[in-house]
Amino acid sequence: MAGWLIPGQNPFGLYLYTEDVDALAAQVIGQTIEPHGPEDKPWGMYEFTLSDPDQTLVRVGWPTRLRAPR
């Protein structure tokens, strides 16, 4: 199925749920879409985003309400 993906217009995405959001963010520093790293979003998730080589949007996060207090 090669050639079906139009560069810059990948319609796919995935969400990775993990309690270790900060640890994963540290491993991909410099590759994230949001340069400030993970943050609490208005929709109730602590997350960051990045893009894979095919420009698939990848969100990594965990529900804010389930995070351990800091």
C-alpha positions as CSV (number, residue, x, y, z in Angstrom):
1,M,0.0,0.0,0.0
2,A,2.9,2.3,-0.5
3,G,2.2,5.8,-1.7
4,W,-1.3,6.2,0.0
5,L,0.0,8.7,2.6
6,I,0.1,12.3,1.5
7,P,3.1,14.0,3.2
8,G,2.0,16.5,5.9
9,Q,-1.6,15.2,5.8
10,N,-1.5,12.0,7.9
11,P,-5.0,11.5,9.3
12,F,-4.0,9.0,12.0
13,G,-3.1,9.5,15.7
14,L,-2.6,7.4,18.8
15,Y,-2.8,8.0,22.5
16,L,-0.5,6.3,24.9
17,Y,-1.7,6.2,28.5
18,T,1.0,5.9,31.1
19,E,1.6,7.0,34.6
20,D,5.2,7.7,33.7
21,V,4.5,10.8,31.5
22,D,7.5,12.7,32.8
23,A,9.9,9.8,32.3
24,L,8.8,9.3,28.7
25,A,9.0,13.0,28.0
26,A,12.6,13.1,29.3
27,Q,13.5,10.3,26.8
28,V,12.1,12.2,23.8
29,I,13.2,15.8,24.8
30,G,13.7,17.8,21.7
31,Q,11.3,15.7,19.6
32,T,8.1,16.9,21.2
33,I,5.7,19.3,19.4
34,E,5.2,21.3,22.5
35,P,8.7,22.6,23.6
36,H,7.7,23.1,27.3
37,G,7.0,19.5,27.9
38,P,4.1,17.8,29.6
39,E,1.3,19.9,31.2
40,D,-2.2,19.7,32.5
41,K,-4.6,20.3,29.7
42,P,-8.1,21.8,30.0
43,W,-9.6,18.4,29.1
44,G,-8.3,16.8,32.2
45,M,-5.1,15.1,30.9
46,Y,-1.5,15.6,31.9
47,E,0.2,15.1,28.5
48,F,2.6,16.0,25.7
49,T,2.6,15.4,22.0
50,L,5.0,14.4,19.4
51,S,4.9,13.1,15.8
52,D,6.4,9.9,14.4
53,P,8.3,9.8,11.1
54,D,5.1,9.4,9.1
55,Q,3.6,12.4,10.9
56,T,1.2,10.4,13.0
57,L,0.2,12.5,16.0
58,V,1.2,10.7,19.2
59,R,-0.2,12.0,22.5
60,V,1.3,10.6,25.7
61,G,-0.6,11.2,28.9
62,W,-2.4,10.3,32.1
63,P,-5.6,11.7,33.7
64,T,-4.8,14.7,35.8
65,R,-7.1,13.5,38.6
66,L,-5.2,10.3,38.9
67,R,-1.7,11.8,39.2
68,A,0.0,11.5,42.5
69,P,0.2,14.8,44.4
70,R,3.6,16.6,44.0
